[in-house]
Amino acid sequence: MSKYVNVTKMSITLDNEVAMELSAIAKELNEKKSHLIENALMLYFDMLDEKLADKRLRELETGAVKAILAEDVWKELGL
């Protein structure tokens, strides 16, 4: 039985230099490359979340989008 639960196996293509650095770091840290990639992606996604939040805030501040009050949403949904 596999120790991995709720995972998706993927195949990726990396630049040779990136692949070599990944292999070297994984070997030095005695970590699986997939674990390092997963952690790197999670950090990158956190950074993108912040970038998207900043973008959405600027859109609100400039009037490019309009906020909808929660009460209005609840009323429309009949809650």
N, C-alpha and C positions, 0 to 999 in steps of 0.2 A: 504494500500500500504506500502511495506517495505521501511525503510529508507536506507537500504543497496543497493548499486548499484555496479554492476560489481564485485561480490564476489563469492567465491566457498566455500560451506560448506564441512567441512572435519571432520573425526573422527580420533583421535590420541590416542595412548597408552603411558602413562607416568609412570615412576617409582613412587611408592607411596610417597617417600620423596619429589620428585620434584612436584608432584601434590598437596601435602599438603602445600608446600612453596608457590606455585602459588596461591592457594586459600587464604592463609593468607595475601599475599601481595595484591591481588585483593580486598579483604575485607577492608584492612587498607587504601588503596588508593581510594576505591570506584570506581574501574575500572573493566571492564569486563575482564575475563581471556583471551578471544580471542584477545582483544586489546593488552594485555601485551605480549601474545605469538607472535602476529604479529610484535610488536615493537622489541622484542628480536630477532626474525628471521631476521628482516631488518638489525639490528646491526651486527648480525653474518654473513649475506651475504656480508656486507661491508668489514668485516675482511677477509672473504674468497676471495673477489675480490682483495684485496691488496696482499694476499698470492699468488694468481694465477699470478698477475702482476709481482711479484718478481721472481716467478718460470720461467715465460716466458722471463724475462730480463736475468736471468742466462743462459737460453738455447740459447739466442742470443749471449751473451758474450762468451760462450764456443764453439759456432759454431754448436751446436746440431740442430739448426734450422736456416734458412736463411730468412732474411727480403726481401720482394719484393717491389721495388719502386712503388709508386702510379702511376707514369706515365706509367710504364709497364703494370699495371693492367688496366688502362684506355685504353691503346692502344689495349690490348687483347680483351677488351669488346667493342671496337669501339667507345669509347667516346672521 
